[in-house]
Amino acid sequence: MPIIYIHGVNTRLGYDYDKDLAARNEMLQRLILDPLAAEGERFKGMKIVNPYWGDEGVKFMWNQAT
């Protein structure tokens, strides 16, 4: 059973995205997955999944030219 984190609508790839993703994954691992794994064998294989859909967001017509 994975933990699936769905990001918000204004998320785009770049340095901050990768940095924030790594920090969030570390926090979820430390605060949720590691304690759960200590509670029972069934929790030890849990993964964190971060689907990226930022490139599927709004595409402005004429590249925002007016």
mmCIF file as Biopython writes it, N, C-alpha, C and O atoms, coordinates in Angstrom:
data_model
#
loop_
_atom_site.group_PDB
_atom_site.id
_atom_site.type_symbol
_atom_site.label_atom_id
_atom_site.label_alt_id
_atom_site.label_comp_id
_atom_site.label_asym_id
_atom_site.label_entity_id
_atom_site.label_seq_id
_atom_site.pdbx_PDB_ins_code
_atom_site.Cartn_x
_atom_site.Cartn_y
_atom_site.Cartn_z
_atom_site.occupancy
_atom_site.B_iso_or_equiv
_atom_site.auth_seq_id
_atom_site.auth_asym_id
_atom_site.pdbx_PDB_model_num
ATOM 1   N N  . MET A ? 1  ? 0.841  -1.163 0.000   1.0 0.0 1  A 1 
ATOM 2   C CA . MET A ? 1  ? 0.000  0.000  0.000   1.0 0.0 1  A 1 
ATOM 3   C C  . MET A ? 1  ? 0.897  1.241  0.000   1.0 0.0 1  A 1 
ATOM 4   O O  . MET A ? 1  ? 1.658  1.445  0.947   1.0 0.0 1  A 1 
ATOM 5   N N  . PRO A ? 2  ? 0.823  2.066  -1.034  1.0 0.0 2  A 1 
ATOM 6   C CA . PRO A ? 2  ? 1.685  3.252  -1.095  1.0 0.0 2  A 1 
ATOM 7   C C  . PRO A ? 2  ? 1.046  4.469  -0.418  1.0 0.0 2  A 1 
ATOM 8   O O  . PRO A ? 2  ? -0.166 4.521  -0.209  1.0 0.0 2  A 1 
ATOM 9   N N  . ILE A ? 3  ? 1.875  5.423  -0.090  1.0 0.0 3  A 1 
ATOM 10  C CA . ILE A ? 3  ? 1.409  6.768  0.254   1.0 0.0 3  A 1 
ATOM 11  C C  . ILE A ? 3  ? 1.525  7.552  -1.040  1.0 0.0 3  A 1 
ATOM 12  O O  . ILE A ? 3  ? 2.607  7.636  -1.622  1.0 0.0 3  A 1 
ATOM 13  N N  . ILE A ? 4  ? 0.423  8.125  -1.494  1.0 0.0 4  A 1 
ATOM 14  C CA . ILE A ? 4  ? 0.424  8.887  -2.745  1.0 0.0 4  A 1 
ATOM 15  C C  . ILE A ? 4  ? 0.226  10.355 -2.411  1.0 0.0 4  A 1 
ATOM 16  O O  . ILE A ? 4  ? -0.787 10.739 -1.826  1.0 0.0 4  A 1 
ATOM 17  N N  . TYR A ? 5  ? 1.201  11.171 -2.788  1.0 0.0 5  A 1 
ATOM 18  C CA . TYR A ? 5  ? 1.124  12.616 -2.549  1.0 0.0 5  A 1 
ATOM 19  C C  . TYR A ? 5  ? 0.809  13.288 -3.885  1.0 0.0 5  A 1 
ATOM 20  O O  . TYR A ? 5  ? 1.583  13.193 -4.837  1.0 0.0 5  A 1 
ATOM 21  N N  . ILE A ? 6  ? -0.336 13.965 -3.942  1.0 0.0 6  A 1 
ATOM 22  C CA . ILE A ? 6  ? -0.754 14.673 -5.150  1.0 0.0 6  A 1 
ATOM 23  C C  . ILE A ? 6  ? -0.476 16.157 -4.942  1.0 0.0 6  A 1 
ATOM 24  O O  . ILE A ? 6  ? -1.042 16.770 -4.037  1.0 0.0 6  A 1 
ATOM 25  N N  . HIS A ? 7  ? 0.387  16.739 -5.767  1.0 0.0 7  A 1 
ATOM 26  C CA . HIS A ? 7  ? 0.750  18.144 -5.612  1.0 0.0 7  A 1 
ATOM 27  C C  . HIS A ? 7  ? -0.348 19.059 -6.146  1.0 0.0 7  A 1 
ATOM 28  O O  . HIS A ? 7  ? -1.270 18.613 -6.829  1.0 0.0 7  A 1 
ATOM 29  N N  . GLY A ? 8  ? -0.232 20.341 -5.825  1.0 0.0 8  A 1 
ATOM 30  C CA . GLY A ? 8  ? -1.208 21.336 -6.242  1.0 0.0 8  A 1 
ATOM 31  C C  . GLY A ? 8  ? -1.085 21.732 -7.704  1.0 0.0 8  A 1 
ATOM 32  O O  . GLY A ? 8  ? -0.242 21.214 -8.436  1.0 0.0 8  A 1 
ATOM 33  N N  . VAL A ? 9  ? -1.943 22.663 -8.117  1.0 0.0 9  A 1 
ATOM 34  C CA . VAL A ? 9  ? -2.032 23.006 -9.537  1.0 0.0 9  A 1 
ATOM 35  C C  . VAL A ? 9  ? -0.891 23.888 -10.036 1.0 0.0 9  A 1 
ATOM 36  O O  . VAL A ? 9  ? -0.601 23.881 -11.232 1.0 0.0 9  A 1 
ATOM 37  N N  . ASN A ? 10 ? -0.242 24.638 -9.169  1.0 0.0 10 A 1 
ATOM 38  C CA . ASN A ? 10 ? 0.800  25.563 -9.619  1.0 0.0 10 A 1 
ATOM 39  C C  . ASN A ? 10 ? 2.196  25.000 -9.357  1.0 0.0 10 A 1 
ATOM 40  O O  . ASN A ? 10 ? 3.091  25.736 -8.941  1.0 0.0 10 A 1 
ATOM 41  N N  . THR A ? 11 ? 2.387  23.725 -9.594  1.0 0.0 11 A 1 
ATOM 42  C CA . THR A ? 11 ? 3.665  23.061 -9.351  1.0 0.0 11 A 1 
ATOM 43  C C  . THR A ? 11 ? 4.344  22.763 -10.684 1.0 0.0 11 A 1 
ATOM 44  O O  . THR A ? 11 ? 3.748  22.150 -11.570 1.0 0.0 11 A 1 
ATOM 45  N N  . ARG A ? 12 ? 5.583  23.197 -10.818 1.0 0.0 12 A 1 
ATOM 46  C CA . ARG A ? 12 ? 6.346  22.964 -12.041 1.0 0.0 12 A 1 
ATOM 47  C C  . ARG A ? 12 ? 7.716  22.402 -11.679 1.0 0.0 12 A 1 
ATOM 48  O O  . ARG A ? 12 ? 8.230  22.643 -10.586 1.0 0.0 12 A 1 
ATOM 49  N N  . LEU A ? 13 ? 8.294  21.657 -12.599 1.0 0.0 13 A 1 
ATOM 50  C CA . LEU A ? 13 ? 9.622  21.085 -12.380 1.0 0.0 13 A 1 
ATOM 51  C C  . LEU A ? 13 ? 10.666 22.184 -12.293 1.0 0.0 13 A 1 
ATOM 52  O O  . LEU A ? 13 ? 10.514 23.251 -12.889 1.0 0.0 13 A 1 
ATOM 53  N N  . GLY A ? 14 ? 11.711 21.917 -11.555 1.0 0.0 14 A 1 
ATOM 54  C CA . GLY A ? 14 ? 12.803 22.860 -11.386 1.0 0.0 14 A 1 
ATOM 55  C C  . GLY A ? 14 ? 13.530 22.541 -10.095 1.0 0.0 14 A 1 
ATOM 56  O O  . GLY A ? 14 ? 13.216 21.560 -9.420  1.0 0.0 14 A 1 
ATOM 57  N N  . TYR A ? 15 ? 14.496 23.369 -9.755  1.0 0.0 15 A 1 
ATOM 58  C CA . TYR A ? 15 ? 15.317 23.125 -8.562  1.0 0.0 15 A 1 
ATOM 59  C C  . TYR A ? 15 ? 14.463 23.035 -7.310  1.0 0.0 15 A 1 
ATOM 60  O O  . TYR A ? 15 ? 14.634 22.104 -6.522  1.0 0.0 15 A 1 
ATOM 61  N N  . ASP A ? 16 ? 13.558 23.966 -7.106  1.0 0.0 16 A 1 
ATOM 62  C CA . ASP A ? 16 ? 12.734 23.954 -5.894  1.0 0.0 16 A 1 
ATOM 63  C C  . ASP A ? 16 ? 11.846 22.724 -5.827  1.0 0.0 16 A 1 
ATOM 64  O O  . ASP A ? 16 ? 11.629 22.177 -4.745  1.0 0.0 16 A 1 
ATOM 65  N N  . TYR A ? 17 ? 11.335 22.285 -6.955  1.0 0.0 17 A 1 
ATOM 66  C CA . TYR A ? 17 ? 10.470 21.099 -6.958  1.0 0.0 17 A 1 
ATOM 67  C C  . TYR A ? 17 ? 11.243 19.886 -6.442  1.0 0.0 17 A 1 
ATOM 68  O O  . TYR A ? 17 ? 10.763 19.183 -5.553  1.0 0.0 17 A 1 
ATOM 69  N N  . ASP A ? 18 ? 12.415 19.637 -6.982  1.0 0.0 18 A 1 
ATOM 70  C CA . ASP A ? 18 ? 13.213 18.474 -6.567  1.0 0.0 18 A 1 
ATOM 71  C C  . ASP A ? 18 ? 13.626 18.573 -5.100  1.0 0.0 18 A 1 
ATOM 72  O O  . ASP A ? 18 ? 13.603 17.580 -4.373  1.0 0.0 18 A 1 
ATOM 73  N N  . LYS A ? 19 ? 13.999 19.763 -4.679  1.0 0.0 19 A 1 
ATOM 74  C CA . LYS A ? 19 ? 14.402 19.987 -3.292  1.0 0.0 19 A 1 
ATOM 75  C C  . LYS A ? 19 ? 13.219 19.760 -2.345  1.0 0.0 19 A 1 
ATOM 76  O O  . LYS A ? 19 ? 13.361 19.090 -1.322  1.0 0.0 19 A 1 
ATOM 77  N N  . ASP A ? 20 ? 12.064 20.312 -2.686  1.0 0.0 20 A 1 
ATOM 78  C CA . ASP A ? 20 ? 10.868 20.148 -1.861  1.0 0.0 20 A 1 
ATOM 79  C C  . ASP A ? 20 ? 10.394 18.697 -1.842  1.0 0.0 20 A 1 
ATOM 80  O O  . ASP A ? 20 ? 9.972  18.191 -0.802  1.0 0.0 20 A 1 
ATOM 81  N N  . LEU A ? 21 ? 10.462 18.036 -2.982  1.0 0.0 21 A 1 
ATOM 82  C CA . LEU A ? 21 ? 10.065 16.630 -3.073  1.0 0.0 21 A 1 
ATOM 83  C C  . LEU A ? 21 ? 10.930 15.765 -2.159  1.0 0.0 21 A 1 
ATOM 84  O O  . LEU A ? 21 ? 10.412 14.911 -1.440  1.0 0.0 21 A 1 
ATOM 85  N N  . ALA A ? 22 ? 12.227 15.980 -2.184  1.0 0.0 22 A 1 
ATOM 86  C CA . ALA A ? 22 ? 13.142 15.205 -1.338  1.0 0.0 22 A 1 
ATOM 87  C C  . ALA A ? 22 ? 12.868 15.462 0.144   1.0 0.0 22 A 1 
ATOM 88  O O  . ALA A ? 22 ? 12.873 14.530 0.949   1.0 0.0 22 A 1 
ATOM 89  N N  . ALA A ? 23 ? 12.629 16.729 0.506   1.0 0.0 23 A 1 
ATOM 90  C CA . ALA A ? 23 ? 12.343 17.066 1.905   1.0 0.0 23 A 1 
ATOM 91  C C  . ALA A ? 23 ? 11.026 16.444 2.356   1.0 0.0 23 A 1 
ATOM 92  O O  . ALA A ? 23 ? 10.933 15.915 3.464   1.0 0.0 23 A 1 
ATOM 93  N N  . ARG A ? 24 ? 10.020 16.507 1.510   1.0 0.0 24 A 1 
ATOM 94  C CA . ARG A ? 24 ? 8.713  15.934 1.858   1.0 0.0 24 A 1 
ATOM 95  C C  . ARG A ? 24 ? 8.809  14.412 1.990   1.0 0.0 24 A 1 
ATOM 96  O O  . ARG A ? 24 ? 8.257  13.832 2.925   1.0 0.0 24 A 1 
ATOM 97  N N  . ASN A ? 25 ? 9.504  13.773 1.065   1.0 0.0 25 A 1 
ATOM 98  C CA . ASN A ? 25 ? 9.670  12.318 1.144   1.0 0.0 25 A 1 
ATOM 99  C C  . ASN A ? 25 ? 10.407 11.911 2.417   1.0 0.0 25 A 1 
ATOM 100 O O  . ASN A ? 25 ? 10.046 10.924 3.059   1.0 0.0 25 A 1 
ATOM 101 N N  . GLU A ? 26 ? 11.433 12.668 2.779   1.0 0.0 26 A 1 
ATOM 102 C CA . GLU A ? 26 ? 12.190 12.365 3.996   1.0 0.0 26 A 1 
ATOM 103 C C  . GLU A ? 26 ? 11.289 12.497 5.217   1.0 0.0 26 A 1 
ATOM 104 O O  . GLU A ? 26 ? 11.338 11.657 6.116   1.0 0.0 26 A 1 
ATOM 105 N N  . MET A ? 27 ? 10.468 13.545 5.258   1.0 0.0 27 A 1 
ATOM 106 C CA . MET A ? 27 ? 9.571  13.761 6.387   1.0 0.0 27 A 1 
ATOM 107 C C  . MET A ? 27 ? 8.530  12.635 6.488   1.0 0.0 27 A 1 
ATOM 108 O O  . MET A ? 27 ? 8.289  12.105 7.573   1.0 0.0 27 A 1 
ATOM 109 N N  . LEU A ? 28 ? 7.915  12.275 5.350   1.0 0.0 28 A 1 
ATOM 110 C CA . LEU A ? 28 ? 6.935  11.189 5.361   1.0 0.0 28 A 1 
ATOM 111 C C  . LEU A ? 28 ? 7.568  9.872  5.798   1.0 0.0 28 A 1 
ATOM 112 O O  . LEU A ? 28 ? 6.964  9.100  6.543   1.0 0.0 28 A 1 
ATOM 113 N N  . GLN A ? 29 ? 8.786  9.624  5.331   1.0 0.0 29 A 1 
ATOM 114 C CA . GLN A ? 29 ? 9.492  8.395  5.714   1.0 0.0 29 A 1 
ATOM 115 C C  . GLN A ? 29 ? 9.755  8.377  7.216   1.0 0.0 29 A 1 
ATOM 116 O O  . GLN A ? 29 ? 9.474  7.388  7.892   1.0 0.0 29 A 1 
ATOM 117 N N  . ARG A ? 30 ? 10.293 9.474  7.727   1.0 0.0 30 A 1 
ATOM 118 C CA . ARG A ? 30 ? 10.694 9.546  9.141   1.0 0.0 30 A 1 
ATOM 119 C C  . ARG A ? 30 ? 9.492  9.550  10.088  1.0 0.0 30 A 1 
ATOM 120 O O  . ARG A ? 30 ? 9.507  8.871  11.114  1.0 0.0 30 A 1 
ATOM 121 N N  . LEU A ? 31 ? 8.448  10.318 9.742   1.0 0.0 31 A 1 
ATOM 122 C CA . LEU A ? 31 ? 7.334  10.489 10.670  1.0 0.0 31 A 1 
ATOM 123 C C  . LEU A ? 31 ? 6.213  9.457  10.509  1.0 0.0 31 A 1 
ATOM 124 O O  . LEU A ? 31 ? 5.448  9.222  11.445  1.0 0.0 31 A 1 
ATOM 125 N N  . ILE A ? 32 ? 6.115  8.846  9.337   1.0 0.0 32 A 1 
ATOM 126 C CA . ILE A ? 32 ? 5.002  7.920  9.113   1.0 0.0 32 A 1 
ATOM 127 C C  . ILE A ? 32 ? 5.482  6.501  8.808   1.0 0.0 32 A 1 
ATOM 128 O O  . ILE A ? 32 ? 5.122  5.557  9.510   1.0 0.0 32 A 1 
ATOM 129 N N  . LEU A ? 33 ? 6.290  6.355  7.767   1.0 0.0 33 A 1 
ATOM 130 C CA . LEU A ? 33 ? 6.642  4.999  7.330   1.0 0.0 33 A 1 
ATOM 131 C C  . LEU A ? 33 ? 7.551  4.253  8.312   1.0 0.0 33 A 1 
ATOM 132 O O  . LEU A ? 33 ? 7.321  3.076  8.592   1.0 0.0 33 A 1 
ATOM 133 N N  . ASP A ? 34 ? 8.571  4.918  8.832   1.0 0.0 34 A 1 
ATOM 134 C CA . ASP A ? 34 ? 9.462  4.236  9.768   1.0 0.0 34 A 1 
ATOM 135 C C  . ASP A ? 34 ? 8.734  3.796  11.041  1.0 0.0 34 A 1 
ATOM 136 O O  . ASP A ? 34 ? 8.907  2.655  11.467  1.0 0.0 34 A 1 
ATOM 137 N N  . PRO A ? 35 ? 7.909  4.683  11.676  1.0 0.0 35 A 1 
ATOM 138 C CA . PRO A ? 35 ? 7.156  4.213  12.845  1.0 0.0 35 A 1 
ATOM 139 C C  . PRO A ? 35 ? 6.176  3.082  12.515  1.0 0.0 35 A 1 
ATOM 140 O O  . PRO A ? 35 ? 6.014  2.159  13.313  1.0 0.0 35 A 1 
ATOM 141 N N  . LEU A ? 36 ? 5.525  3.143  11.355  1.0 0.0 36 A 1 
ATOM 142 C CA . LEU A ? 36 ? 4.618  2.061  10.970  1.0 0.0 36 A 1 
ATOM 143 C C  . LEU A ? 36 ? 5.374  0.752  10.779  1.0 0.0 36 A 1 
ATOM 144 O O  . LEU A ? 36 ? 4.905  -0.304 11.204  1.0 0.0 36 A 1 
ATOM 145 N N  . ALA A ? 37 ? 6.539  0.815  10.142  1.0 0.0 37 A 1 
ATOM 146 C CA . ALA A ? 37 ? 7.343  -0.389 9.908   1.0 0.0 37 A 1 
ATOM 147 C C  . ALA A ? 37 ? 7.763  -1.029 11.231  1.0 0.0 37 A 1 
ATOM 148 O O  . ALA A ? 37 ? 7.891  -2.250 11.323  1.0 0.0 37 A 1 
ATOM 149 N N  . ALA A ? 38 ? 7.976  -0.202 12.249  1.0 0.0 38 A 1 
ATOM 150 C CA . ALA A ? 38 ? 8.345  -0.737 13.561  1.0 0.0 38 A 1 
ATOM 151 C C  . ALA A ? 38 ? 7.165  -1.434 14.237  1.0 0.0 38 A 1 
ATOM 152 O O  . ALA A ? 38 ? 7.355  -2.265 15.125  1.0 0.0 38 A 1 
ATOM 153 N N  . GLU A ? 39 ? 5.946  -1.095 13.814  1.0 0.0 39 A 1 
ATOM 154 C CA . GLU A ? 39 ? 4.746  -1.684 14.408  1.0 0.0 39 A 1 
ATOM 155 C C  . GLU A ? 39 ? 4.403  -3.057 13.832  1.0 0.0 39 A 1 
ATOM 156 O O  . GLU A ? 39 ? 3.819  -3.893 14.522  1.0 0.0 39 A 1 
ATOM 157 N N  . GLY A ? 40 ? 4.758  -3.286 12.591  1.0 0.0 40 A 1 
ATOM 158 C CA . GLY A ? 40 ? 4.382  -4.578 12.033  1.0 0.0 40 A 1 
ATOM 159 C C  . GLY A ? 40 ? 4.995  -4.834 10.673  1.0 0.0 40 A 1 
ATOM 160 O O  . GLY A ? 40 ? 5.327  -3.908 9.933   1.0 0.0 40 A 1 
ATOM 161 N N  . GLU A ? 41 ? 5.135  -6.075 10.369  1.0 0.0 41 A 1 
ATOM 162 C CA . GLU A ? 41 ? 5.758  -6.538 9.129   1.0 0.0 41 A 1 
ATOM 163 C C  . GLU A ? 41 ? 4.994  -6.058 7.889   1.0 0.0 41 A 1 
ATOM 164 O O  . GLU A ? 41 ? 5.608  -5.789 6.856   1.0 0.0 41 A 1 
ATOM 165 N N  . ARG A ? 42 ? 3.674  -5.949 7.977   1.0 0.0 42 A 1 
ATOM 166 C CA . ARG A ? 42 ? 2.870  -5.580 6.804   1.0 0.0 42 A 1 
ATOM 167 C C  . ARG A ? 42 ? 3.132  -4.162 6.317   1.0 0.0 42 A 1 
ATOM 168 O O  . ARG A ? 42 ? 2.789  -3.829 5.182   1.0 0.0 42 A 1 
ATOM 169 N N  . PHE A ? 43 ? 3.735  -3.319 7.154   1.0 0.0 43 A 1 
ATOM 170 C CA . PHE A ? 43 ? 4.003  -1.936 6.776   1.0 0.0 43 A 1 
ATOM 171 C C  . PHE A ? 43 ? 5.404  -1.721 6.202   1.0 0.0 43 A 1 
ATOM 172 O O  . PHE A ? 43 ? 5.696  -0.626 5.720   1.0 0.0 43 A 1 
ATOM 173 N N  . LYS A ? 44 ? 6.258  -2.707 6.237   1.0 0.0 44 A 1 
ATOM 174 C CA . LYS A ? 44 ? 7.669  -2.521 5.869   1.0 0.0 44 A 1 
ATOM 175 C C  . LYS A ? 44 ? 7.901  -2.235 4.395   1.0 0.0 44 A 1 
ATOM 176 O O  . LYS A ? 44 ? 8.906  -1.608 4.061   1.0 0.0 44 A 1 
ATOM 177 N N  . GLY A ? 45 ? 7.034  -2.657 3.506   1.0 0.0 45 A 1 
ATOM 178 C CA . GLY A ? 45 ? 7.251  -2.451 2.080   1.0 0.0 45 A 1 
ATOM 179 C C  . GLY A ? 45 ? 6.559  -1.219 1.512   1.0 0.0 45 A 1 
ATOM 180 O O  . GLY A ? 45 ? 6.496  -1.061 0.293   1.0 0.0 45 A 1 
ATOM 181 N N  . MET A ? 46 ? 6.043  -0.350 2.361   1.0 0.0 46 A 1 
ATOM 182 C CA . MET A ? 46 ? 5.309  0.814  1.865   1.0 0.0 46 A 1 
ATOM 183 C C  . MET A ? 46 ? 6.229  1.786  1.141   1.0 0.0 46 A 1 
ATOM 184 O O  . MET A ? 46 ? 7.368  2.007  1.553   1.0 0.0 46 A 1 
ATOM 185 N N  . LYS A ? 47 ? 5.728  2.357  0.068   1.0 0.0 47 A 1 
ATOM 186 C CA . LYS A ? 47 ? 6.490  3.303  -0.756  1.0 0.0 47 A 1 
ATOM 187 C C  . LYS A ? 47 ? 5.766  4.641  -0.797  1.0 0.0 47 A 1 
ATOM 188 O O  . LYS A ? 47 ? 4.575  4.730  -0.501  1.0 0.0 47 A 1 
ATOM 189 N N  . ILE A ? 48 ? 6.504  5.674  -1.167  1.0 0.0 48 A 1 
ATOM 190 C CA . ILE A ? 48 ? 5.938  6.997  -1.393  1.0 0.0 48 A 1 
ATOM 191 C C  . ILE A ? 48 ? 5.903  7.220  -2.899  1.0 0.0 48 A 1 
ATOM 192 O O  . ILE A ? 48 ? 6.918  7.066  -3.579  1.0 0.0 48 A 1 
ATOM 193 N N  . VAL A ? 49 ? 4.740  7.582  -3.415  1.0 0.0 49 A 1 
ATOM 194 C CA . VAL A ? 49 ? 4.556  7.818  -4.843  1.0 0.0 49 A 1 
ATOM 195 C C  . VAL A ? 49 ? 4.184  9.285  -5.031  1.0 0.0 49 A 1 
ATOM 196 O O  . VAL A ? 49 ? 3.277  9.786  -4.365  1.0 0.0 49 A 1 
ATOM 197 N N  . ASN A ? 50 ? 4.874  9.970  -5.929  1.0 0.0 50 A 1 
ATOM 198 C CA . ASN A ? 50 ? 4.642  11.388 -6.201  1.0 0.0 50 A 1 
ATOM 199 C C  . ASN A ? 50 ? 4.333  11.585 -7.682  1.0 0.0 50 A 1 
ATOM 200 O O  . ASN A ? 50 ? 5.225  11.958 -8.445  1.0 0.0 50 A 1 
ATOM 201 N N  . PRO A ? 51 ? 3.093  11.344 -8.107  1.0 0.0 51 A 1 
ATOM 202 C CA . PRO A ? 51 ? 2.798  11.546 -9.532  1.0 0.0 51 A 1 
ATOM 203 C C  . PRO A ? 51 ? 2.936  13.027 -9.889  1.0 0.0 51 A 1 
ATOM 204 O O  . PRO A ? 51 ? 2.457  13.897 -9.162  1.0 0.0 51 A 1 
ATOM 205 N N  . TYR A ? 52 ? 3.587  13.297 -10.998 1.0 0.0 52 A 1 
ATOM 206 C CA . TYR A ? 52 ? 3.772  14.680 -11.452 1.0 0.0 52 A 1 
ATOM 207 C C  . TYR A ? 52 ? 2.823  14.950 -12.610 1.0 0.0 52 A 1 
ATOM 208 O O  . TYR A ? 52 ? 2.826  14.232 -13.610 1.0 0.0 52 A 1 
ATOM 209 N N  . TRP A ? 53 ? 2.023  15.978 -12.468 1.0 0.0 53 A 1 
ATOM 210 C CA . TRP A ? 53 ? 1.109  16.352 -13.550 1.0 0.0 53 A 1 
ATOM 211 C C  . TRP A ? 53 ? 1.183  17.846 -13.853 1.0 0.0 53 A 1 
ATOM 212 O O  . TRP A ? 53 ? 0.295  18.389 -14.509 1.0 0.0 53 A 1 
ATOM 213 N N  . GLY A ? 54 ? 2.234  18.512 -13.381 1.0 0.0 54 A 1 
ATOM 214 C CA . GLY A ? 54 ? 2.380  19.952 -13.592 1.0 0.0 54 A 1 
ATOM 215 C C  . GLY A ? 54 ? 2.467  20.353 -15.051 1.0 0.0 54 A 1 
ATOM 216 O O  . GLY A ? 54 ? 2.117  21.479 -15.406 1.0 0.0 54 A 1 
ATOM 217 N N  . ASP A ? 55 ? 2.928  19.451 -15.898 1.0 0.0 55 A 1 
ATOM 218 C CA . ASP A ? 55 ? 3.019  19.774 -17.326 1.0 0.0 55 A 1 
ATOM 219 C C  . ASP A ? 55 ? 1.679  19.575 -18.031 1.0 0.0 55 A 1 
ATOM 220 O O  . ASP A ? 55 ? 1.566  19.831 -19.230 1.0 0.0 55 A 1 
ATOM 221 N N  . GLU A ? 56 ? 0.666  19.120 -17.297 1.0 0.0 56 A 1 
ATOM 222 C CA . GLU A ? 56 ? -0.671 18.927 -17.869 1.0 0.0 56 A 1 
ATOM 223 C C  . GLU A ? 56 ? -1.598 20.088 -17.520 1.0 0.0 56 A 1 
ATOM 224 O O  . GLU A ? 56 ? -2.789 20.047 -17.831 1.0 0.0 56 A 1 
ATOM 225 N N  . GLY A ? 57 ? -1.063 21.113 -16.880 1.0 0.0 57 A 1 
ATOM 226 C CA . GLY A ? 57 ? -1.875 22.253 -16.453 1.0 0.0 57 A 1 
ATOM 227 C C  . GLY A ? 57 ? -2.215 23.184 -17.596 1.0 0.0 57 A 1 
ATOM 228 O O  . GLY A ? 57 ? -2.249 22.785 -18.760 1.0 0.0 57 A 1 
ATOM 229 N N  . VAL A ? 58 ? -2.461 24.409 -17.247 1.0 0.0 58 A 1 
ATOM 230 C CA . VAL A ? 58 ? -2.910 25.422 -18.203 1.0 0.0 58 A 1 
ATOM 231 C C  . VAL A ? 58 ? -1.848 25.707 -19.257 1.0 0.0 58 A 1 
ATOM 232 O O  . VAL A ? 58 ? -0.666 25.848 -18.946 1.0 0.0 58 A 1 
ATOM 233 N N  . LYS A ? 59 ? -2.281 25.787 -20.489 1.0 0.0 59 A 1 
ATOM 234 C CA . LYS A ? 59 ? -1.440 26.237 -21.603 1.0 0.0 59 A 1 
ATOM 235 C C  . LYS A ? 59 ? -2.096 27.514 -22.141 1.0 0.0 59 A 1 
ATOM 236 O O  . LYS A ? 59 ? -3.216 27.479 -22.651 1.0 0.0 59 A 1 
ATOM 237 N N  . PHE A ? 60 ? -1.394 28.625 -22.022 1.0 0.0 60 A 1 
ATOM 238 C CA . PHE A ? 60 ? -1.964 29.899 -22.455 1.0 0.0 60 A 1 
ATOM 239 C C  . PHE A ? 60 ? -1.872 30.055 -23.967 1.0 0.0 60 A 1 
ATOM 240 O O  . PHE A ? 60 ? -0.853 29.738 -24.581 1.0 0.0 60 A 1 
ATOM 241 N N  . MET A ? 61 ? -2.936 30.541 -24.542 1.0 0.0 61 A 1 
ATOM 242 C CA . MET A ? 61 ? -2.976 30.772 -25.971 1.0 0.0 61 A 1 
ATOM 243 C C  . MET A ? 61 ? -1.990 31.888 -26.346 1.0 0.0 61 A 1 
ATOM 244 O O  . MET A ? 61 ? -1.868 32.869 -25.612 1.0 0.0 61 A 1 
ATOM 245 N N  . TRP A ? 62 ? -1.322 31.758 -27.418 1.0 0.0 62 A 1 
ATOM 246 C CA . TRP A ? 62 ? -0.352 32.715 -27.952 1.0 0.0 62 A 1 
ATOM 247 C C  . TRP A ? 62 ? 0.788  32.975 -26.969 1.0 0.0 62 A 1 
ATOM 248 O O  . TRP A ? 62 ? 1.417  34.033 -27.011 1.0 0.0 62 A 1 
ATOM 249 N N  . ASN A ? 63 ? 1.056  32.009 -26.084 1.0 0.0 63 A 1 
ATOM 250 C CA . ASN A ? 63 ? 2.164  32.134 -25.139 1.0 0.0 63 A 1 
ATOM 251 C C  . ASN A ? 63 ? 2.032  33.400 -24.278 1.0 0.0 63 A 1 
ATOM 252 O O  . ASN A ? 63 ? 3.025  34.065 -23.985 1.0 0.0 63 A 1 
ATOM 253 N N  . GLN A ? 64 ? 0.818  33.719 -23.884 1.0 0.0 64 A 1 
ATOM 254 C CA . GLN A ? 64 ? 0.441  34.863 -23.065 1.0 0.0 64 A 1 
ATOM 255 C C  . GLN A ? 64 ? 0.653  36.216 -23.728 1.0 0.0 64 A 1 
ATOM 256 O O  . GLN A ? 64 ? 0.665  37.237 -23.041 1.0 0.0 64 A 1 
ATOM 257 N N  . ALA A ? 65 ? 0.818  36.249 -25.037 1.0 0.0 65 A 1 
ATOM 258 C CA . ALA A ? 65 ? 0.936  37.524 -25.746 1.0 0.0 65 A 1 
ATOM 259 C C  . ALA A ? 65 ? -0.450 38.160 -25.834 1.0 0.0 65 A 1 
ATOM 260 O O  . ALA A ? 65 ? -1.453 37.458 -25.958 1.0 0.0 65 A 1 
ATOM 261 N N  . THR A ? 66 ? -0.499 39.461 -25.771 1.0 0.0 66 A 1 
ATOM 262 C CA . THR A ? 66 ? -1.785 40.154 -25.874 1.0 0.0 66 A 1 
ATOM 263 C C  . THR A ? 66 ? -1.867 40.941 -27.158 1.0 0.0 66 A 1 
ATOM 264 O O  . THR A ? 66 ? -2.878 41.592 -27.419 1.0 0.0 66 A 1 
#
